[in-house]
Amino acid sequence: MAAIDFDESIFGMDAKALKPPPLRYLLTEGRAVAELGAMVAAAPFLRLCPKGDGHPVMCLPGLGGPEASTRPLRGFLRRRGYEATGWGQGTNLGLRPGVWDRMLDRLDTIYARSRRKVSLVGWSLGGIFAREIAKQRPHMVRQVITLGSPFAGHPRSTHAWRVYELTSGHRAEHPPMVTNLAVAPPVPTTSIYSRSDGVVAWQGCLNKPHAQAENVEVEGAHCGLGHNPLALAVIADRLAQADGFWSPWERTGWRRMAYPNPNRA
């Protein structure tokens, strides 16, 4: 097994120097339950999100997350007009034997059936998988959106690396692939992250500046990003763009009140 390349720096910071979030943040991850309730309460607001063009969207759960964990997200996307589907492998237990090939097969099947490019929305580890899938099949992927995915940090800059090693059967630094996780795929890529994330270091969720790569900050728990109303609004906005006409998300108008200023100290 090959080690992941961590040569990329994070805005002048060594990726290997990142530490997991403070314990006080981890202890607030129970906010995710309230955020699910907030999604229900925000239904009138979410109905104002732009409608989609019906293209397929594959949703990938985070580490330890069952297929059902992305059900609220998929339901929201279907109501916006998309052909939303899960990743088809049950609970995400890491890159175990066969998982990678089945993800590619899933994408191939969706693409062949719809004859349209597929958008990938991945939560945490699912987002890392989504980025790597897009690198392998860029002609099949319309765009990638990640939710709290620590692609730019060292695996031990999260509180989940021990769980990953236990479930996947290999060291987090030595996955059965050769890659540089910090390099963005050659398709439009959005990273949605939270500075109060209690599971992963938020700095490790940042794309380097690029014409087709961006970062959007929301306030919320790591375990609630898949149903966080503000995250859902960003997802809907990104997916509604016409294929081939992607432009960066803008924090303008009412968004200045709802979304944190990413340039603050």
C-alpha positions in Angstrom: 0.0 0.0 0.0 1.3 3.5 -0.8 1.3 6.4 1.5 -0.8 9.5 0.6 1.2 12.4 -0.6 0.9 15.3 1.9 3.3 17.7 0.2 0.6 20.3 -0.3 0.6 23.1 2.2 -2.6 24.8 3.5 -2.1 28.5 3.0 1.4 28.4 4.3 0.6 25.7 7.0 2.1 22.3 6.9 -0.7 19.7 6.5 1.1 17.4 8.9 1.0 20.0 11.6 -2.7 20.2 11.8 -4.3 18.9 15.0 -7.8 17.6 15.6 -10.4 20.1 16.8 -10.5 21.0 20.5 -12.4 18.6 22.7 -15.0 21.3 23.5 -16.0 21.3 19.8 -16.3 17.5 19.7 -18.6 17.6 22.8 -21.0 19.9 20.9 -21.6 17.5 18.0 -25.0 16.8 19.5 -26.0 20.0 17.7 -26.6 17.8 14.7 -29.9 16.6 16.1 -31.1 20.2 16.4 -29.9 20.9 12.9 -32.2 18.1 11.6 -35.0 19.9 13.3 -33.9 23.1 11.8 -34.1 21.6 8.3 -37.8 20.8 8.9 -38.4 24.3 10.3 -36.6 25.8 7.3 -38.8 24.1 4.8 -40.4 27.3 3.5 -36.9 28.8 3.0 -35.6 25.7 1.3 -38.5 25.8 -1.1 -37.1 29.0 -2.4 -33.9 27.3 -3.5 -33.4 27.1 -7.3 -34.9 24.1 -9.1 -32.5 21.7 -10.9 -32.5 20.4 -14.4 -33.0 16.7 -13.4 -29.4 15.5 -13.8 -28.3 12.6 -11.5 -26.6 13.3 -8.2 -24.9 10.5 -6.2 -24.7 11.1 -2.4 -21.9 9.4 -0.4 -22.1 9.1 3.4 -19.3 9.8 5.9 -17.3 7.3 7.9 -19.6 5.1 9.9 -22.6 6.6 8.2 -25.3 4.2 6.8 -27.0 4.8 3.5 -29.9 6.3 5.5 -27.7 9.1 6.8 -28.0 10.9 3.4 -31.8 10.3 3.1 -32.7 13.9 4.2 -30.2 15.2 1.6 -31.5 13.0 -1.1 -35.1 13.9 -0.3 -34.3 17.6 -0.5 -32.5 17.1 -3.9 -35.4 15.1 -5.3 -37.8 17.9 -4.3 -35.5 20.3 -6.2 -35.9 18.1 -9.3 -32.7 16.0 -9.3 -32.4 12.3 -9.7 -30.7 11.8 -6.4 -29.4 8.4 -5.4 -27.2 6.9 -2.6 -23.8 5.2 -3.1 -25.3 1.7 -2.9 -22.9 0.2 -0.4 -24.7 0.5 3.0 -22.6 1.8 5.8 -19.3 3.5 4.9 -16.6 1.6 6.7 -13.7 3.0 4.7 -11.7 1.8 1.7 -12.2 -1.9 2.3 -11.6 -4.5 -0.5 -14.0 -3.9 -3.4 -15.4 -0.6 -2.2 -13.4 1.5 -4.7 -14.4 -0.7 -7.7 -18.0 -0.7 -6.6 -18.1 3.1 -6.4 -16.7 3.4 -10.0 -19.2 0.8 -11.2 -22.0 2.7 -9.5 -21.0 5.9 -11.3 -20.7 4.0 -14.6 -24.2 2.6 -14.3 -25.8 5.9 -13.4 -24.0 7.7 -16.3 -24.9 5.0 -18.8 -28.6 5.0 -17.7 -29.0 8.8 -17.7 -26.6 9.6 -20.5 -25.8 12.7 -18.4 -22.9 13.8 -16.3 -23.3 13.0 -12.6 -22.8 15.4 -9.7 -21.2 13.9 -6.6 -22.1 15.1 -3.1 -19.9 13.5 -0.4 -20.1 14.0 3.4 -16.7 13.8 5.2 -15.0 10.6 4.0 -17.6 10.3 1.3 -16.4 13.7 0.0 -12.8 12.4 -0.2 -14.1 9.4 -2.2 -16.1 11.8 -4.4 -13.1 13.8 -5.3 -11.0 10.8 -6.1 -13.8 9.3 -8.3 -13.9 12.6 -10.2 -10.2 12.3 -10.9 -10.7 8.8 -12.3 -13.9 9.6 -14.3 -13.8 13.4 -15.1 -15.8 12.9 -18.3 -18.6 11.4 -16.3 -18.7 14.0 -13.4 -20.4 17.3 -13.6 -19.2 18.7 -10.3 -18.2 17.7 -6.8 -19.5 19.1 -3.5 -17.9 18.0 -0.2 -19.3 18.5 3.3 -16.6 18.6 6.1 -14.2 16.5 4.1 -10.6 16.7 5.3 -8.8 16.2 2.0 -6.1 18.7 2.7 -5.1 17.6 6.2 -3.2 14.6 7.6 -5.6 11.7 8.6 -4.6 12.3 12.2 -5.9 15.8 12.1 -9.3 14.3 12.8 -10.9 12.5 15.8 -12.0 9.7 13.4 -8.7 8.2 12.3 -8.7 5.4 14.9 -12.3 4.4 13.8 -11.2 4.4 10.2 -8.3 2.1 10.8 -10.4 -0.2 12.9 -13.1 -0.5 10.2 -11.1 -0.4 7.0 -8.3 -2.7 8.1 -5.4 -0.5 7.0 -3.6 2.6 8.3 -5.1 5.9 7.4 -1.8 7.1 5.9 -1.5 4.0 3.8 -4.7 3.5 1.7 -4.8 1.0 -1.2 -4.2 3.8 -3.8 -1.6 6.3 -4.8 -3.0 9.8 -4.7 -2.5 13.4 -3.5 -5.8 14.1 -1.8 -5.2 17.9 -1.6 -5.2 18.2 -5.4 -8.7 19.2 -6.6 -10.3 17.1 -9.3 -10.5 18.6 -12.9 -14.2 19.5 -12.5 -15.9 22.3 -10.6 -15.4 21.6 -6.9 -17.0 23.1 -3.8 -16.0 22.4 -0.2 -18.5 23.3 2.5 -17.0 23.4 5.9 -17.5 24.7 9.5 -14.9 26.3 11.8 -16.8 24.7 14.7 -16.5 21.2 13.3 -15.9 18.9 16.2 -14.6 15.9 14.2 -12.1 17.3 11.6 -9.8 20.3 11.5 -11.6 22.8 9.4 -8.3 24.0 7.8 -8.0 20.5 6.2 -11.2 21.1 4.3 -9.9 24.0 2.3 -9.3 23.9 -1.4 -6.3 25.9 -2.6 -7.4 28.9 -4.8 -8.3 27.6 -8.3 -10.5 28.7 -11.2 -12.9 25.8 -10.5 -12.4 25.2 -6.8 -14.0 27.1 -3.9 -14.7 27.0 -0.2 -17.9 28.0 1.5 -18.2 28.3 5.3 -21.4 27.5 7.3 -22.0 27.4 11.0 -22.8 23.9 12.3 -21.7 20.5 13.5 -19.8 18.0 11.4 -22.4 15.4 12.0 -25.2 17.8 10.8 -23.7 19.1 7.6 -25.8 16.7 5.5 -29.0 18.3 6.7 -27.8 21.8 7.7 -30.3 24.2 6.0 -27.5 26.7 5.0 -25.4 23.9 3.6 -28.4 22.6 1.7 -29.0 26.1 0.2 -25.4 26.2 -1.0 -25.7 22.7 -2.5 -28.9 23.7 -4.4 -27.3 26.9 -5.7 -24.2 25.0 -6.9 -26.1 22.2 -8.6 -28.5 24.5 -10.4 -25.7 25.9 -12.5 -25.8 24.9 -16.2 -23.3 22.3 -17.2 -20.2 24.0 -18.5 -21.1 27.4 -17.0 -19.9 27.2 -13.4 -19.1 30.3 -11.4 -18.0 30.7 -7.8 -20.5 31.1 -5.0 -20.9 34.7 -3.9 -21.5 35.9 -0.3 -23.7 38.8 -1.3 -27.1 40.3 -0.2 -28.8 38.3 2.5 -26.0 35.7 2.5 -23.8 38.2 4.3 -26.1 37.8 7.3 -26.4 34.1 7.1 -22.9 32.9 6.2 -19.7 33.8 8.2 -17.1 36.0 6.6 -14.3 33.5 5.7 -11.7 36.3 5.8 -12.2 37.1 9.5 -9.3 36.4 11.9 
